Amino acid sequence: MARKHKDWNSEAETLWRKLFGTGSRQSDDGVHGTSAEDRDAIRQYLLRQLSDDEQRIIEQRLLTEDDLFEELEIAEDELVDEYLAGTLSGKDRGKFADHFLATPEGKQSRRFAEALERYKRDQKKQVIEPDPPSLLSRLRSAFVRVSLSPSPLAMAAIVLVIAALGFAVWRGFLYQSEVDKGLLALNAAYREQRPVEARITRLDYAPFVTTRGPGTVKFNQAELRRAELTLLEALHRNPTPAVHHALGKVYLAKNDFAAAIKEFEEALKDDPNNAQIYADLGAAYLEKGKLYLERGKSNKTDSEAGKGLEDLARCLENLNKALALNPNLGEALFNRALCYQYMRLAPQAKADWLEYLEKDSSSQWAEEARRNLALLEEQQRSKASQNKEQLLKSFLDAYQTKDDDRAWGIIGQSYSSAGNSITNGLVSSYLDLKRERREKEASQKLEALLYAGQLTRRRGGDRYVADLATFYSSITAAKLTMLAQARVAMEKGYQLFTESHFNDAIVAYSEAKRLFEQTGDLTEATFAEYRIGHCYLLQPNLDKSIRVFEPLVATSQGRRYRWLLAQSYFSSAHIRIALSEYSKAIDYSHQALELLEQLHDTDGVVKTLIQLAEEYRSLNNENKSLALILESLNYIGDGFLEPMEAWGPYIAISLNFASFNLHAAALEYQKEALRLALDMARPLIISRSYVYLGLTYGNLKSYQEGIRNIQLAIQTGRNLTSDPNGLEMVANSSVQLGEIYRQMGDHGKAVAAYDQSLTLYDKLSFQYFAFAAHKGKLLSFMAQHDDASAAREIQIVLDMFQQFRTRITEQNQRNTFFDAEQSIYDVAIDFEYSRQNNAPRAFEYSESSRGRTLRDIMRRRAVSR
């Protein structure tokens, strides 16, 4: 506790008087020192039973009233005794442990009391006094016993104990009180309004108000300056963990997050099990991450914006450590709920807010928790209400009022790989009404379709809906049945597609295409061709998908079907990724993104941003990748996301976090992605989620859990072995299973898993994961000291590496790819030199790995001449 300065003689006299009871304490005017009400208030203060204002009043009095401060010390001792004796109630025991025994002074008092108890148990006296109620009384009794029957050893022990207590008080007087003074000044500085949304430990409640720009928070500048100067002086005199921690809080309050993080990390070096330091370090990363996220909204091209997500992940890592050390630390739980909110992990945020309110239901912090919880629930209701039927109703309302802006926005929200739900809904309704001979209502739906076509042509330059509306305006009764059959086949194809039965989906889509062509509906026949190509792409059957999308690009360009053109570019990028042609993939993705942004297709923009993020991550440019993911989340907005909207970003974020070794945050995203995948019931998505979750557990060294999840992925694929897509799921899962076995050190099983993957991919003529499998085999052979097998694998891996590299045409992309994969050449160099004793070959690999870029430049110049 902070208190006013007194000289050492006075301190020693007070200590001696307390130890040996030389009379009642009296105030300066001769009246007995403290009232029963004050003593009761002090006890409530230590047990955190007072309001924030009452706590502050007590702290201010402690600075100036000696008697009250002495009563505080006595009450502390008595509560320590009760804590050790187990007589404190469960609730009071928890609060006392969290708020006093967790402090340096509390730890010292507890250790002292425990030492004294051990001393008493070790004495074999005939007469043992009953346990007195306080620590100081026990000291006094021990001194009396030694005085009556002196033992040199016992006398020395008592003298050492008294000296230790005096030394502890002296040290606390010199620097611990400075820490408390600094924190009291910090509290006083931000009494009206707190500077950050996150909770800072031991900082009293004050409302948080969202502000624009620095200098708008209401605070007492003099008190803030006093806090900083006090702690800087304490740091100069005696740089303890407590001082570093307190100074970090000041910097955090001042929004100097880098300085705050530095001080908290310095404090943890000598106090690595302090939950409050981890909580405040998490708070600093939370506020720093929020700052980057805000920048990301206004500057989409700034790759540093991706650091915001990284900082939130570091926040989560530290808050998890704080709660592991102290599950009842309210500040850490409050901040983790906030962190989950900003990470767009709404279910986890909701769970933490509910847990927080179980622990704290009445404070002003609890009111903020309730507001955040209500906001999450409202966002969930709002998002859940945006289903296809309600979007169509909203569009029709906008059509009736000729609100073009609103109608255009709704059309943009309604795209998916199945097309546009507004267009599909209007066509289906029109056909149903026509068959029922409800001509007037059918005519109204057709008028709405014509309006949608005019709007998309005028606003987005896309003629697809306009051509479709024109065709349906002139159909004969004879064509109605055939068109209805074609659309039923399209719906059946999409259902089979979502179930990952791609072969059967292709059959249904092909039948729909035939029927559309028979009726002369070339517009929807083109769309059916796109769906067939999409199925081939996911089987995967690259040759057939290329034969669909290359002509589809030309058709879409000629007819000005811009959305279909964007989907063709997107799929072409996917094909190039599978062929490891990353530069071409990035070009196609950017062309798709430009078109989709013009069409306001939110779903398409998000998917393309995630695809670009994966392309840059594959080139080991994690910061650019995270920036793109952040942009996708900003596009979606705050709140709960649709399952397919969220699944892609969550997987992408997790894979990037794994690159930064932020595996705890990666695990949260993977768990949520798996939950979404299971809700969607799409086997391909489920299989991928199990694989990614298994790899994340492997990174956390939970190998058995990792293997269990990847085996679930394999089983998901085996349930679909009649379709090439099922074989691909097994092949993909097997190469990742090999990674887990290799991390475990079970290299025999690792090689078997890699070989199974390579065999299946050979059957599928799909080699995207071959490099990873051969690289894993090489590392396993070397770990097994199977030099002959390793020598064969080295050449395979290096040849594949060179092939990948030549397909990357942009120099900076090649450099980032090489920077990460340089380890392959390092392995080869070490193998040839250490295992094979082949120094010339090792030198050749060294020269080859470091001189490729120069050779490439020289070759290009030679060709250009």
Helices and strands as residue ranges (DSSP letters): H 8-20, H 36-46, H 52-62, H 66-85, H 90-96, I 97-101, H 104-122, H 135-148, H 152-171, I 172-176, H 177-189, H 221-237, H 241-253, H 257-270, H 275-298, G 303-306, H 307-325, H 330-342, H 346-359, H 364-384, H 388-401, H 404-413, E 415-416, E 419-420, H 421-435, H 439-460, H 464-473, H 477-498, H 502-519, H 522-538, H 542-559, H 562-578, H 582-598, H 602-618, H 622-636, H 643-659, H 663-680, H 683-699, H 703-718, H 724-744, H 747-764, H 770-783, H 787-806, H 811-830, I 831-835, H 839-864
